Amino acid sequence: MDLKTRINEAVKDAMRARDRERLAALRLVTAEIKRVEVDERIEVDDARVLAILDKMIKQRLDSERQYRDANRAELADVEAFEIAVIREFMPAPLDEAAIAELIEEAIAATGASDMRAMGKVMGVLKPKLQGRADMAAVSAQVKQRLG
């Protein structure tokens, strides 16, 4: 079952269970997917859904941090709940060793030897790591390795 279908099934399950908070979070996800499809006039695939979910998590992490800094715990808790719901649809995160191994493979595959080839290395890594690792941290590791 593809990711979009799993999300739609989760919406139906939340409706049946009358779980309002979960339903609201899932509807945010489906609305964002639909917005991308309408704006770009495409049918999203699993890779694009993962990118959308990853972006939504980053936005909510930032909002949660800002709410906590402003002593708005109730709003931060809502963001944390939405993050938990969205993460249910993300693949299992990779550990540091697996990420380092994929970086080495990408560097070898592209023949990268300096920072000028960083774009090529990241282009190889992104499809493999999307939703499974923090791409900013991966980018920093690649910079360290190439620099």
N, C-alpha and C positions, 0 to 999 in steps of 0.2 A: 504494500500500500504506500503510495507516495505521501509526502509530508503534508501537502495541502489537504488531501483527503483525510489524513489523520487529525488535522486541526479541525476540520469541519465535523468529523465524528465526535471529537471532544466537545464541541459546541452543543451538539445534540444531546450528549450525555449530561452535560451541565444543565441543560434545559429540563431534561427529565428528572434530574436530582434536585432541581430548584435551588441550585447553588449560585446565588446572584453574583457574589464577588468573582468566582471563577468564570462565570459566563461573561461578565463585563470585561475581564482581562482577555479572554479568548476572542471576544468581539473586536477588541482593539487590534488584535493580531490579524483577524480576517479583514478588517477594514483597511489596514495598511497594505496587505497583499492585494486587495481589490484596487486600491488607489494606484499602486504601481502598475497593475495590469491595464487600468483605464488610461493613465497618463502616458504610458509607453506603447499602448496598443499591442500587448504581447500576452501570451499565456506563460506564467512563470513556471520554471522547473524547480526541482529540489535544490539545486545549487543556489538559485536566486532566492528561494524562500529562506534558505539558511542565512544568506547575506542580509535579508530583511530582518530576520529574527536577531541576528548578531547586532545590527544597528539599533534595534529596539532595546536590547539589553544594555548596550552602552549608554543610550539616552537615559534609561531608567536608573542606571548606576550613578550617573552624574546628578540626576534630580534627587535621588535618595541622599547622596552626600550633601547636597546643598540644603535639603530639608533638615538633615541632622545638624548641620552647622548653624542653622537658624532656630534650633530647638523646636522643630515642628515634627515631633515623633509620630503623630497620627498620619501625617502625609508621607513620611518616610516609610512607615509600615505598609502603606498601600503600594508604594513603589516596589518594596521588597517582595511583597506578595506577587505582583505582576512579573517580576524577574523570575521568581520560582516557577510560575506557570509557564512562562516562555521557555525556560531552560528544560522543561520536560520534553520538548521537541528537538532539542539540540543533540548532536552526537556526543558520545562520551569524550571528555577532554583527554588530550594526550599528555603523558608525563614528559619531564625535561629531557630524559634520555632519548625518547622516541623523536622529539622535536629536533634535538641535536643531530640525530642520525639522518633525518629528512633534510636538514640544512646541508649536511655533508654530501648527501646524494645529489641535491640540486646544484651545489657548487661544482661537483664532478661532472654532472650532466651538461652544464653550460660552459664548462671550462673557465669559469670566473677566476681571476687572480687579483683583481683590485676593485675599488669602489665603482668604477665605471660600469661594471657588469652587474651591479646590485639590482637594477630593474629586471634583468633577465632572470636572476635567481629568485626574486620575489614573485615573478610571473609563473615560475614553475611551482613554487611553494604554495601560493594562495589557494589553488583549487584543492590541494591535499589537506590544508590546514583550516580552511574556512569553517568557522563555528567550533573548531576543536582546540584552538589555541588563540591567545591574544596576539593579533597580528602586529601590534606596536612592539611587543616584547620580542617577537620573532625578528622583526626588522632590526631591532637593536642588536640581537645576537648575530645576525648576518653582517651588520656593519662592523661589529667587533671582530668577526672571523675574517672579513675581507680587508679590514683596515690595519 
